[in-house]
Amino acid sequence: MRIPRARITAPAVHACLFVVAYTYWLLFEKSAHDNSRLDLMAIVWVADLPISVLASFLTLGIGLSVVGRAQIAFAFTVWFVLGTIWWYFLGISIEAWIRRFSKKAGTVRGLNS
């Protein structure tokens, strides 16, 4: 069985992890969030670090007078979309690193052409 290219796998894994973490957060942790505990959204926040900082600013309402549900939903949507795009480009980078190091070793078997 061949593993799909990283540019497909990385954003797909990100999208699935984000949906699971966000759903879990909505169902169980939204009202009982404890900052001393590492939860699924914290893991996604660290994995999407440049994008999650932007989403955090949008969620906190930096520069805006009122933070409402629509703004929070918009921030999570931006985080999901831009995070998935971010992981697409990281997948391309992963493929380039694999190609680079497998050429040095003399094998290029790990990539699907």
N, C-alpha and C positions, 0 to 999 in steps of 0.2 A: 504494500500500500504506500502510495506516495503522499507526502505532506504537501498541501497547496503552498503556493508562493507566499512569502511573508507579507507582501503588500495586500494580500487578500485575507490572510489569517489574522494579522495584528488588528486591523480595524474591526473584523468580525468578533474577535474575542473581546475587544474594548466595548463594542456595542452590547454584547450579551452581558458582560459584567456590569455595565452601567445600568442596564434595564433591571437586572436582578437586584443590584444594590439600591437603586431608587425605589423599586417596588417594596423591598424589605423595609426601607426607611419610612415610606408612606404608611405601611401597614402596622409596623411594630415600634419604631423608634422616634417618630416625629414628636410625640408629646413627652416621651420619656428618655430623651437624649442626655447622656452623661459624658461630659468632656474628658473624664479620666479614663474612659473606655475606648478602645480602638474598634470602630465598627466598619462595615463594608463601605460606606461613603467616604470614610477617611482613607481607606486603601485606594479607592478610585481617585480621590483628591490628590494623593501623592503620585499616583501613576500618571496623572494628567497635569503635572505641576504647572507648566506655563499657562495652560488653558484654564485650570481650576482657579488660579489667582484672579483672572479676569472674571470668571463666574462669581467668585466670592465678592468682588467689588460690585458687580451688578446686583447680587443678592442683598448686600448690605445697603445698597442705595447711595453709594458715594456720589455726592453732587446732586442728589435728588431729595426732595422734601418729604415724600411719602413712599413707603415701601409697602406694596400691596401684593395680593396673591398673583395678580397678572405679571408683575415684575419678577417675582420669584419663579414663576413658571417659565417666563422668557429666559431668565438666567440659566435654568436647568436645560432648556432647549438649546441655548447657545453652547453650553458646556457639552452636551451630547453630540451636537453636530460638529463643532470645531474640534472636540476631542477625537472623534472618529476620523476626521480629516488629518489631524495631527498624527494619529497612529498609522494612517495610510502612508504618509511620508516617512515615518520611522520604519515602516516595513520595507520601503524602497531602500532606505539606508542600510537596513539589516541585510538585504539581498546583496548590496554592493560590498559590504564587509565580508560576507560569505564568499563572494566571487574573488575578492582581493586575496583573502587568506588561502582559499583552495587553489588558486593559481600558483601561489608560492609553494604549496605542498605538492603540486602536480596533479591534483584531482579536481574535477568540477562535477562530480556525481551528485552533490547535494541539492542542486537546483533543477527545477523543471524548466525546460526551454519552451 
